[in-house]
Amino acid sequence: MTETQPARSAGTVDPRPIIEVDGITMKFTSKRSETVALDDVSLTVGEGEFVTIAGPSGCGKSTLLRIIAGLARVSAGKVSLYGKPVTGPQRDIGFAFQRSALLEWRGVRKNILLQAEMRGMDKKHAERRVNELIELTGLTGFEKALPHELSGGMQQRVALCRALLHEPRVLLMDEPFGALDALTREHMNIEMNRVWRETGTTIVLVTHSVPEAVYLGSRIVVMSPRPGRIVETLSPGLPAERDYGTTLKDPRFTEAAERVRDLLGATHTTD
Ligand SMILES: Nc1ncnc2c1ncn2[C@@H]1O[C@H](COP(=O)(O)OP(=O)(O)OP(=O)(O)O)[C@@H](O)[C@H]1O
């Protein structure tokens, strides 16, 4: 990566709010039923933060991300991105999902460039950016490989490059490593921490994994079972640069992980 690295230290968050979720409620209504997916959820994410959201299945985590992205309309409350109300699909964000959704007939480079084609980006700029991202995510040498020739972790790296191609200030990730085996997931977590530090992107990541939530998050948001509410927010104060093995033994990590587990355990019992 050639660009200057933004200085970071955990806990010192730029006060400028980038995402503001203010008292949102989300109801899904059909002829037969009404589902309250989110109930009075408020969350502010500052520039450069890495917020992880953990919560039981069905508590509205994906719905919350979709609302921030402008892909779903709230029943009540307000959402702003970069200080402007979200009223429709947002272009200046990146989105990564559990399934990498790569085009099977396109190689790595061309899959990443799909983003540039969809946005009509300047070709030379996009080409330069792809080179940077391929290097950043360790995909050098695989530029022409087709998705089926890649491991699951590599496929997710390609999806990550695609989500970052247009240099979005905000990256939303919905359980992006959920389909990977445990070891590959750890590697992706280490990589994700580096990508965050090196790009300065504001990230919100939804996960079912407690270690992933605590290792990656500068702040960890824990939600209750449906209707989803925020039950607690933790800021363990770990340094931004985190060696995996050392971090997992750090008392700040272990205490936060235990607390998240307790909260999720406690919320599960009321399921
Ligand atoms: N389009 C929709 N129409 C009706 N109900 C929906 C819709 N989208 C989500 N829901 C409901 O809203 C609730 C929250 O769903 P959501 O997918 O946001 O949860 P989640 O926390 O991301 O779950 P998981 O962890 O299992 O992915 C669920 O009960 C789901 O059935």
PDBQT file of the ligand as one rigid body, heavy atoms in Angstrom, charges set to zero:
ROOT
HETATM    1  N1  LIG A 301     -38.055  -8.624   4.403  1.00  0.00    +0.000 N 
HETATM    2  C1  LIG A 301     -38.521  -9.149   5.519  1.00  0.00    +0.000 A 
HETATM    3  N2  LIG A 301     -39.838  -9.422   5.671  1.00  0.00    +0.000 NA
HETATM    4  C2  LIG A 301     -40.328  -9.927   6.836  1.00  0.00    +0.000 A 
HETATM    5  N3  LIG A 301     -39.549 -10.208   7.903  1.00  0.00    +0.000 NA
HETATM    6  C3  LIG A 301     -38.237  -9.975   7.805  1.00  0.00    +0.000 A 
HETATM    7  C4  LIG A 301     -37.647  -9.437   6.614  1.00  0.00    +0.000 A 
HETATM    8  N4  LIG A 301     -36.302  -9.290   6.831  1.00  0.00    +0.000 NA
HETATM    9  C5  LIG A 301     -36.081  -9.727   8.090  1.00  0.00    +0.000 A 
HETATM   10  N5  LIG A 301     -37.239 -10.135   8.678  1.00  0.00    +0.000 N 
HETATM   11  C6  LIG A 301     -37.379 -10.633  10.044  1.00  0.00    +0.000 C 
HETATM   12  O1  LIG A 301     -36.771  -9.696  10.911  1.00  0.00    +0.000 OA
HETATM   13  C7  LIG A 301     -36.046 -10.373  11.946  1.00  0.00    +0.000 C 
HETATM   14  C8  LIG A 301     -34.600  -9.935  11.906  1.00  0.00    +0.000 C 
HETATM   15  O2  LIG A 301     -33.960 -10.481  10.758  1.00  0.00    +0.000 OA
HETATM   16  P1  LIG A 301     -32.402 -10.252  10.436  1.00  0.00    +0.000 P 
HETATM   17  O3  LIG A 301     -32.073 -11.031   9.231  1.00  0.00    +0.000 OA
HETATM   18  O4  LIG A 301     -32.124  -8.812  10.436  1.00  0.00    +0.000 OA
HETATM   19  O5  LIG A 301     -31.727 -10.907  11.736  1.00  0.00    +0.000 OA
HETATM   20  P2  LIG A 301     -30.209 -11.274  12.007  1.00  0.00    +0.000 P 
HETATM   21  O6  LIG A 301     -29.918 -10.858  13.395  1.00  0.00    +0.000 OA
HETATM   22  O7  LIG A 301     -29.331 -10.716  10.934  1.00  0.00    +0.000 OA
HETATM   23  O8  LIG A 301     -30.251 -12.849  11.906  1.00  0.00    +0.000 OA
HETATM   24  P3  LIG A 301     -29.068 -13.894  11.577  1.00  0.00    +0.000 P 
HETATM   25  O9  LIG A 301     -28.034 -13.669  12.639  1.00  0.00    +0.000 OA
HETATM   26  O10 LIG A 301     -29.734 -15.219  11.720  1.00  0.00    +0.000 OA
HETATM   27  O11 LIG A 301     -28.567 -13.600  10.195  1.00  0.00    +0.000 OA
HETATM   28  C9  LIG A 301     -36.226 -11.849  11.691  1.00  0.00    +0.000 C 
HETATM   29  O12 LIG A 301     -37.290 -12.294  12.516  1.00  0.00    +0.000 OA
HETATM   30  C10 LIG A 301     -36.637 -11.942  10.240  1.00  0.00    +0.000 C 
HETATM   31  O13 LIG A 301     -37.490 -13.041  10.027  1.00  0.00    +0.000 OA
ENDROOT
TORSDOF 0
